[in-house]
Amino acid sequence: MLKTKNMTKIGKDLENLLTSDYKDAMAESHMTAWFERHQGQTKDELSFDLNVNHDDSLEIENTESELGRELTDTEIDHVVDEFHSAIIDNVELVDNVVVGWWDTCGSLNETF
């Protein structure tokens, strides 16, 4: 078991699953569906929107399915934090405003 910043335990299997490729794919899936909502938001507004308005149950269910087990509450919080960070890391900002997002093929997506 690995320890996170708050010193709680995260399963090694979960840490092994949460590669940058896995997190980027989660972010891409989200942005494919929700980009129009986020376009024009500042980085802080995007972060707030994800934390307050987004239902993270799909990302949690997919991660549990990949692992073949249920996540603990601490692990759920970790997955959500990693997912939200991946979204923010994959958006294109101009003057701190979301104008696009980078997909897993390295292409910038700006409008649909």
N, C-alpha and C positions, 0 to 999 in steps of 0.2 A: 504494500500500500504506500502511495506517495502522499506527502503532505502539501496542502495548498497554503496560500499566504496566511489564511486565518488558522492554520495548523490543524484543520480537520482532515479526515482521511478520504482520499479519492482512490478508487480501485485502479490498479495497474492496467487492467484491460481497458478501462475508460480513457486513461491517459494515452495508451497506445492507439486507440481509435481516433482521438482528437488531433489528428495530424492537420497541417495547414491545408492539405487537399480536401479533407473531410469538412473542415470549417468553411473553406471557400465554397464548396458545393452547397452547404446549407445556406450560406449568404446568397449565392446565385439563385437558388430556388426561391428564397424570400423576395429578392429584388425583381425577379421575373414577374411575380404577382403584384408586388406592392410599390414599384418604382414611382408610379404616378403620384402616389400619396406622399412619398418622401422628396420628390423633386421640388426644389425651392426651399426646403427646410435648411436651417443652419445645422452645423454638427451637433450643437447642444439640443436643438429641437428634435433632431433625429434620435438622439440618445434618450431624451425624455419620452418621445412617442413610443419607442421600443419598450421602455421600462414600464410605461403606464397603460398603453393601449394594445400592445401586441399580445396575442395568445400564443405562447410558446409550446403548447401541447404537442403540435406536430413534430417539432424538433426533438422533444423529449421522447415521444413514442418511437420515432425513427431510430434514435440512439439506443433505446431499450431493445428494439427489434434487432439491430445490428449486434448488440452484445448478448442477446438471448437471456436477458435478466432485467429485473426492475432496478431502477436507480434509487439510491437513498436520497433523502431531502437535500443533503449537502451536495451530492453529485448532480442533482437537478439544478441547483443554484449555479454550480460550476459550468454545466453545459449551457445554460442560459447566458451566463456572463461571456463565455467563449463565443457563442453564436452572435450576441450583440456586438462584441468587439470585431468579429469577422465582417459583419455588415459595415460597420464604420470604417474599417480598414480597406474595404473594397469599393467605397464610393469615391467619386471624383468630385472634388470641391473647387469652386472658383470663388474667391473672396468669402470663404467659409460657408458657401451655399452649395447644396447638393445639386449637381448638374448632370451626373451620370454615374454608372457603376461598371466595374471591371468584371467580366465573366471569367470562367475557368480556362477559356481558350486565349485569354489575354486581350480580348476585344473590349473597347469602350462602347457602352450602350448608353445613348443619350435620350432617345425618344422611342416611343412605340407607335 
